[in-house]
Amino acid sequence: MCRALAYLGRPVLLDDLLYRPDSALVRQSVMPKMLRLLNLAGFGMRAWAPDSFEPAKPFAYGSTALPVFDRNLKNLAEKVRAACLLAHVRGVAYSPSVDISLANVHPFQFDGVPWCLAHNGDLAGILDMKPLLAPHIRPEFRRAIRGSTDSEWIYALFVSHLPDPRAPARETEVFAALEATLGAIRAAREKLGIALASSVNLFIANGTQLAALRYAFDFGCYRTDDPAAVHEADLAFLSLWYTLGTDYGLHEGEWRMTGGAENADSILVASEPLTRDTSAWVEVPEYGALFAEIRDGRPQVALRLID
């Protein structure tokens, strides 16, 4: 399985999210604390910097190399301060049939669409589901799919269900698009008789808004004919956490948010806490969805349970 994070708020140096903290995202690629599997299939990010040229257009970076050895990424992280970030380290099943390519590196973002998406999980039977999912995707987005992952199809479904995928959306519209995306997948699974645990943890951002989802289809249902085919990441509900506060950084030798949620100017969402001090982190409930945007200098956060 993968690891991911999304950040929105006061501009922060990418190095302080990707490399420097106790459990920074790049560290999680080889030393995840809430997952036994390593994440060795690439790194990708979108980073919106308010002082950059065309600030509504994010820095885009992707590589199939291990991020712990990626000097280009490290140099970029030491120079860019982002007000919004979506970053992802990819983990895949250890199989020669898996395609490790730039086309499959998260996050996914179609040309002209501000929304991008990263996925932590695995949809059982995705090859059989694609013909059933295709009618739920706008034709221009079906043509834009380049890779072979289930994740890019989830992204295409999500943006297809936004009222205007080329603009920001209201909280209710984002939640409705998530529910419609899950509904299309659920209908395909039912038609094909797929009843295997499939995790769908999502991280979504557009530069001014972010959303996250902690979800699993048929959690607890596994193949019994071949125990070796059971993916160990499906044996537990994949984790998702968030923290609110101000001045995220190194304080008295500890990485943390300060100020508390009542004075927050930033929100950080991650597969697992980035810091040794986890007291300010809150776990998103199972089947929970989160939406956040900055209003009057403060992140307004909404949580909802999704059927």
NORTAFEN-V494461 format. One record per residue. N is the residue number from 1. RES is the residue in one letter. SS is DSSP state (helix for helix, strand for strand, loop for the rest). PSI is psi as a letter, one per 30 degrees, with the letter a starting at -180 (999 if undefined). D_CENTER is the distance of its C-alpha to the mean C-alpha in Angstrom with 2 decimals. Layout:
n:N res:RES ss:SS psi:PSI d_center:D_CENTER
n:N res:RES ss:SS psi:PSI d_center:D_CENTER
This chain:
n:1 res:M ss:loop psi:l d_center:11.72
n:2 res:C ss:loop psi:l d_center:8.88
n:3 res:R ss:strand psi:k d_center:7.69
n:4 res:A ss:strand psi:l d_center:4.98
n:5 res:L ss:strand psi:l d_center:6.03
n:6 res:A ss:strand psi:k d_center:6.86
n:7 res:Y ss:strand psi:k d_center:10.65
n:8 res:L ss:strand psi:k d_center:13.32
n:9 res:G ss:strand psi:b d_center:17.04
n:10 res:R ss:strand psi:k d_center:19.86
n:11 res:P ss:strand psi:k d_center:19.46
n:12 res:V ss:strand psi:k d_center:18.60
n:13 res:L ss:strand psi:k d_center:19.27
n:14 res:L ss:loop psi:e d_center:16.35
n:15 res:D ss:helix psi:e d_center:18.43
n:16 res:D ss:helix psi:f d_center:18.15
n:17 res:L ss:helix psi:e d_center:14.41
n:18 res:L ss:helix psi:e d_center:14.19
n:19 res:Y ss:loop psi:e d_center:17.66
n:20 res:R ss:loop psi:e d_center:20.02
n:21 res:P ss:loop psi:l d_center:18.96
n:22 res:D ss:loop psi:e d_center:20.00
n:23 res:S ss:loop psi:h d_center:16.64
n:24 res:A ss:loop psi:l d_center:14.89
n:25 res:L ss:helix psi:e d_center:11.80
n:26 res:V ss:helix psi:e d_center:14.31
n:27 res:R ss:helix psi:e d_center:16.55
n:28 res:Q ss:helix psi:f d_center:14.07
n:29 res:S ss:helix psi:f d_center:14.28
n:30 res:V ss:helix psi:f d_center:17.89
n:31 res:M ss:helix psi:h d_center:18.33
n:32 res:P ss:loop psi:k d_center:15.64
n:33 res:K ss:loop psi:f d_center:17.40
n:34 res:M ss:loop psi:g d_center:15.81
n:35 res:L ss:loop psi:k d_center:15.67
n:36 res:R ss:loop psi:f d_center:18.70
n:37 res:L ss:loop psi:k d_center:17.33
n:38 res:L ss:loop psi:l d_center:16.75
n:39 res:N ss:loop psi:j d_center:14.01
n:40 res:L ss:loop psi:g d_center:16.39
n:41 res:A ss:loop psi:g d_center:15.27
n:42 res:G ss:loop psi:l d_center:14.05
n:43 res:F ss:strand psi:k d_center:12.01
n:44 res:G ss:strand psi:l d_center:10.64
n:45 res:M ss:strand psi:l d_center:9.98
n:46 res:R ss:strand psi:k d_center:11.12
n:47 res:A ss:strand psi:k d_center:13.32
n:48 res:W ss:strand psi:j d_center:15.71
n:49 res:A ss:loop psi:j d_center:18.99
n:50 res:P ss:loop psi:f d_center:21.63
n:51 res:D ss:loop psi:g d_center:24.55
n:52 res:S ss:loop psi:l d_center:23.64
n:53 res:F ss:loop psi:k d_center:25.35
n:54 res:E ss:loop psi:i d_center:23.85
n:55 res:P ss:loop psi:f d_center:21.34
n:56 res:A ss:loop psi:f d_center:19.60
n:57 res:K ss:loop psi:k d_center:18.70
n:58 res:P ss:loop psi:l d_center:15.96
n:59 res:F ss:strand psi:k d_center:16.60
n:60 res:A ss:strand psi:k d_center:15.00
n:61 res:Y ss:strand psi:k d_center:15.04
n:62 res:G ss:strand psi:k d_center:14.49
n:63 res:S ss:strand psi:k d_center:16.54
n:64 res:T ss:loop psi:f d_center:17.24
n:65 res:A ss:loop psi:l d_center:19.05
n:66 res:L ss:loop psi:k d_center:18.26
n:67 res:P ss:helix psi:f d_center:16.81
n:68 res:V ss:helix psi:f d_center:19.33
n:69 res:F ss:helix psi:g d_center:22.06
n:70 res:D ss:loop psi:j d_center:20.71
n:71 res:R ss:helix psi:e d_center:23.26
n:72 res:N ss:helix psi:e d_center:22.16
n:73 res:L ss:helix psi:e d_center:18.69
n:74 res:K ss:helix psi:e d_center:20.51
n:75 res:N ss:helix psi:e d_center:23.04
n:76 res:L ss:helix psi:e d_center:20.59
n:77 res:A ss:helix psi:f d_center:18.76
n:78 res:E ss:loop psi:f d_center:22.25
n:79 res:K ss:loop psi:f d_center:23.08
n:80 res:V ss:loop psi:k d_center:20.27
n:81 res:R ss:strand psi:k d_center:19.68
n:82 res:A ss:strand psi:k d_center:16.74
n:83 res:A ss:strand psi:f d_center:16.62
n:84 res:C ss:strand psi:k d_center:13.02
n:85 res:L ss:strand psi:k d_center:10.39
n:86 res:L ss:strand psi:j d_center:6.90
n:87 res:A ss:strand psi:l d_center:7.18
n:88 res:H ss:strand psi:k d_center:6.56
n:89 res:V ss:strand psi:k d_center:9.54
n:90 res:R ss:loop psi:k d_center:10.41
n:91 res:G ss:loop psi:k d_center:12.59
n:92 res:V ss:loop psi:l d_center:14.92
n:93 res:A ss:loop psi:k d_center:18.12
n:94 res:Y ss:loop psi:j d_center:21.09
n:95 res:S ss:loop psi:k d_center:22.95
n:96 res:P ss:loop psi:f d_center:24.86
n:97 res:S ss:loop psi:f d_center:23.74
n:98 res:V ss:loop psi:k d_center:20.09
n:99 res:D ss:loop psi:j d_center:19.66
n:100 res:I ss:loop psi:j d_center:18.38
n:101 res:S ss:loop psi:l d_center:18.36
n:102 res:L ss:helix psi:e d_center:16.87
n:103 res:A ss:helix psi:f d_center:16.48
n:104 res:N ss:helix psi:g d_center:13.93
n:105 res:V ss:loop psi:k d_center:11.85
n:106 res:H ss:loop psi:l d_center:8.33
n:107 res:P ss:loop psi:l d_center:7.36
n:108 res:F ss:strand psi:k d_center:9.94
n:109 res:Q ss:loop psi:j d_center:12.35
n:110 res:F ss:loop psi:l d_center:15.83
n:111 res:D ss:loop psi:k d_center:18.86
n:112 res:G ss:loop psi:f d_center:19.87
n:113 res:V ss:loop psi:k d_center:16.73
n:114 res:P ss:loop psi:f d_center:15.07
n:115 res:W ss:loop psi:k d_center:11.88
n:116 res:C ss:strand psi:l d_center:9.03
n:117 res:L ss:strand psi:k d_center:5.96
n:118 res:A ss:strand psi:l d_center:3.67
n:119 res:H ss:strand psi:k d_center:4.83
n:120 res:N ss:strand psi:j d_center:6.45
n:121 res:G ss:strand psi:a d_center:9.94
n:122 res:D ss:loop psi:k d_center:12.96
n:123 res:L ss:loop psi:j d_center:15.09
n:124 res:A ss:loop psi:k d_center:18.71
n:125 res:G ss:loop psi:g d_center:21.11
n:126 res:I ss:helix psi:e d_center:18.86
n:127 res:L ss:helix psi:e d_center:21.78
n:128 res:D ss:helix psi:f d_center:24.08
n:129 res:M ss:helix psi:f d_center:21.80
n:130 res:K ss:helix psi:e d_center:21.24
n:131 res:P ss:helix psi:f d_center:24.73
n:132 res:L ss:helix psi:f d_center:24.21
n:133 res:L ss:helix psi:f d_center:20.88
n:134 res:A ss:helix psi:e d_center:22.30
n:135 res:P ss:loop psi:f d_center:24.54
n:136 res:H ss:loop psi:f d_center:21.71
n:137 res:I ss:loop psi:k d_center:20.23
n:138 res:R ss:loop psi:k d_center:22.07
n:139 res:P ss:helix psi:e d_center:24.30
n:140 res:E ss:helix psi:f d_center:23.09
n:141 res:F ss:helix psi:e d_center:19.51
n:142 res:R ss:helix psi:e d_center:20.93
n:143 res:R ss:helix psi:f d_center:22.82
n:144 res:A ss:helix psi:f d_center:19.86
n:145 res:I ss:loop psi:k d_center:17.99
n:146 res:R ss:loop psi:f d_center:18.79
n:147 res:G ss:loop psi:a d_center:17.11
n:148 res:S ss:loop psi:g d_center:17.61
n:149 res:T ss:loop psi:l d_center:14.24
n:150 res:D ss:helix psi:e d_center:13.53
n:151 res:S ss:helix psi:e d_center:10.00
n:152 res:E ss:helix psi:e d_center:11.88
n:153 res:W ss:helix psi:e d_center:14.15
n:154 res:I ss:helix psi:e d_center:11.65
n:155 res:Y ss:helix psi:e d_center:10.67
n:156 res:A ss:helix psi:e d_center:14.47
n:157 res:L ss:helix psi:e d_center:15.22
n:158 res:F ss:helix psi:e d_center:13.10
n:159 res:V ss:helix psi:f d_center:14.69
n:160 res:S ss:helix psi:f d_center:17.94
n:161 res:H ss:loop psi:g d_center:18.13
n:162 res:L ss:loop psi:k d_center:17.81
n:163 res:P ss:loop psi:e d_center:21.42
n:164 res:D ss:loop psi:j d_center:21.01
n:165 res:P ss:loop psi:f d_center:17.86
n:166 res:R ss:loop psi:g d_center:19.39
n:167 res:A ss:loop psi:l d_center:19.59
n:168 res:P ss:loop psi:l d_center:17.93
n:169 res:A ss:loop psi:l d_center:18.00
n:170 res:R ss:loop psi:l d_center:19.37
n:171 res:E ss:helix psi:e d_center:17.67
n:172 res:T ss:helix psi:e d_center:19.57
n:173 res:E ss:helix psi:e d_center:18.60
n:174 res:V ss:helix psi:e d_center:14.83
n:175 res:F ss:helix psi:e d_center:15.52
n:176 res:A ss:helix psi:e d_center:18.02
n:177 res:A ss:helix psi:e d_center:15.80
n:178 res:L ss:helix psi:e d_center:13.36
n:179 res:E ss:helix psi:e d_center:16.61
n:180 res:A ss:helix psi:e d_center:18.10
n:181 res:T ss:helix psi:e d_center:15.30
n:182 res:L ss:helix psi:e d_center:15.63
n:183 res:G ss:helix psi:e d_center:19.35
n:184 res:A ss:helix psi:e d_center:19.72
n:185 res:I ss:helix psi:e d_center:18.06
n:186 res:R ss:helix psi:e d_center:20.20
n:187 res:A ss:helix psi:e d_center:23.30
n:188 res:A ss:helix psi:e d_center:22.87
n:189 res:R ss:helix psi:e d_center:22.49
n:190 res:E ss:helix psi:e d_center:25.58
n:191 res:K ss:helix psi:e d_center:27.59
n:192 res:L ss:helix psi:f d_center:26.99
n:193 res:G ss:loop psi:h d_center:27.53
n:194 res:I ss:loop psi:k d_center:24.21
n:195 res:A ss:loop psi:h d_center:23.91
n:196 res:L ss:loop psi:k d_center:21.84
n:197 res:A ss:loop psi:k d_center:18.97
n:198 res:S ss:strand psi:j d_center:15.66
n:199 res:S ss:strand psi:k d_center:12.33
n:200 res:V ss:strand psi:i d_center:9.70
n:201 res:N ss:strand psi:k d_center:6.89
n:202 res:L ss:strand psi:k d_center:4.54
n:203 res:F ss:strand psi:k d_center:2.76
n:204 res:I ss:strand psi:k d_center:5.95
n:205 res:A ss:strand psi:l d_center:8.69
n:206 res:N ss:loop psi:g d_center:12.23
n:207 res:G ss:loop psi:e d_center:13.95
n:208 res:T ss:loop psi:f d_center:15.61
n:209 res:Q ss:strand psi:l d_center:13.32
n:210 res:L ss:strand psi:l d_center:9.88
n:211 res:A ss:strand psi:l d_center:8.78
n:212 res:A ss:strand psi:l d_center:6.95
n:213 res:L ss:strand psi:k d_center:8.47
n:214 res:R ss:strand psi:j d_center:10.04
n:215 res:Y ss:loop psi:l d_center:12.22
n:216 res:A ss:strand psi:k d_center:14.46
n:217 res:F ss:strand psi:k d_center:17.29
n:218 res:D ss:loop psi:h d_center:20.61
n:219 res:F ss:loop psi:k d_center:19.57
n:220 res:G ss:loop psi:f d_center:22.62
n:221 res:C ss:loop psi:j d_center:23.92
n:222 res:Y ss:loop psi:l d_center:24.47
n:223 res:R ss:loop psi:k d_center:26.92
n:224 res:T ss:loop psi:f d_center:30.20
n:225 res:D ss:loop psi:f d_center:32.17
n:226 res:D ss:loop psi:i d_center:30.34
n:227 res:P ss:helix psi:f d_center:28.74
n:228 res:A ss:helix psi:f d_center:27.70
n:229 res:A ss:helix psi:f d_center:25.34
n:230 res:V ss:loop psi:k d_center:23.30
n:231 res:H ss:loop psi:k d_center:19.98
n:232 res:E ss:helix psi:f d_center:19.99
n:233 res:A ss:helix psi:f d_center:16.29
n:234 res:D ss:helix psi:g d_center:17.33
n:235 res:L ss:helix psi:f d_center:20.05
n:236 res:A ss:loop psi:l d_center:18.02
n:237 res:F ss:loop psi:j d_center:15.48
n:238 res:L ss:loop psi:k d_center:12.17
n:239 res:S ss:loop psi:l d_center:11.73
n:240 res:L ss:loop psi:k d_center:9.71
n:241 res:W ss:strand psi:l d_center:11.58
n:242 res:Y ss:strand psi:l d_center:12.37
n:243 res:T ss:strand psi:k d_center:15.42
n:244 res:L ss:strand psi:k d_center:17.59
n:245 res:G ss:strand psi:a d_center:20.44
n:246 res:T ss:strand psi:l d_center:22.14
n:247 res:D ss:strand psi:h d_center:22.75
n:248 res:Y ss:strand psi:k d_center:19.93
n:249 res:G ss:strand psi:a d_center:21.58
n:250 res:L ss:strand psi:j d_center:24.27
n:251 res:H ss:strand psi:j d_center:26.88
n:252 res:E ss:loop psi:h d_center:29.94
n:253 res:G ss:loop psi:g d_center:28.36
n:254 res:E ss:strand psi:k d_center:25.21
n:255 res:W ss:strand psi:k d_center:21.69
n:256 res:R ss:strand psi:l d_center:20.76
n:257 res:M ss:strand psi:k d_center:20.42
n:258 res:T ss:strand psi:l d_center:23.92
n:259 res:G ss:loop psi:f d_center:25.61
n:260 res:G ss:loop psi:l d_center:24.00
n:261 res:A ss:helix psi:e d_center:22.15
n:262 res:E ss:helix psi:f d_center:25.38
n:263 res:N ss:helix psi:g d_center:25.50
n:264 res:A ss:loop psi:k d_center:21.84
n:265 res:D ss:loop psi:g d_center:20.96
n:266 res:S ss:strand psi:l d_center:17.34
n:267 res:I ss:strand psi:k d_center:14.25
n:268 res:L ss:strand psi:k d_center:11.73
n:269 res:V ss:strand psi:k d_center:8.83
n:270 res:A ss:strand psi:l d_center:7.92
n:271 res:S ss:loop psi:e d_center:8.09
n:272 res:E ss:loop psi:l d_center:11.68
n:273 res:P ss:loop psi:k d_center:13.98
n:274 res:L ss:loop psi:f d_center:14.58
n:275 res:T ss:loop psi:l d_center:18.22
n:276 res:R ss:loop psi:e d_center:21.24
n:277 res:D ss:loop psi:j d_center:22.23
n:278 res:T ss:loop psi:g d_center:19.96
n:279 res:S ss:loop psi:f d_center:22.39
n:280 res:A ss:loop psi:g d_center:20.44
n:281 res:W ss:strand psi:k d_center:17.17
n:282 res:V ss:strand psi:k d_center:16.76
n:283 res:E ss:strand psi:k d_center:15.12
n:284 res:V ss:loop psi:k d_center:13.49
n:285 res:P ss:loop psi:l d_center:15.96
n:286 res:E ss:loop psi:k d_center:15.60
n:287 res:Y ss:loop psi:g d_center:15.06
n:288 res:G ss:strand psi:k d_center:14.04
n:289 res:A ss:strand psi:k d_center:12.20
n:290 res:L ss:strand psi:k d_center:11.95
n:291 res:F ss:strand psi:k d_center:12.86
n:292 res:A ss:strand psi:k d_center:14.06
n:293 res:E ss:strand psi:l d_center:16.23
n:294 res:I ss:strand psi:k d_center:19.00
n:295 res:R ss:strand psi:k d_center:22.48
n:296 res:D ss:loop psi:h d_center:25.59
n:297 res:G ss:loop psi:g d_center:23.76
n:298 res:R ss:strand psi:k d_center:21.88
n:299 res:P ss:strand psi:k d_center:18.47
n:300 res:Q ss:strand psi:k d_center:19.20
n:301 res:V ss:strand psi:k d_center:16.92
n:302 res:A ss:strand psi:k d_center:17.26
n:303 res:L ss:strand psi:k d_center:16.37
n:304 res:R ss:strand psi:k d_center:17.34
n:305 res:L ss:strand psi:k d_center:17.77
n:306 res:I ss:loop psi:k d_center:17.01
n:307 res:D ss:loop psi:999 d_center:19.64
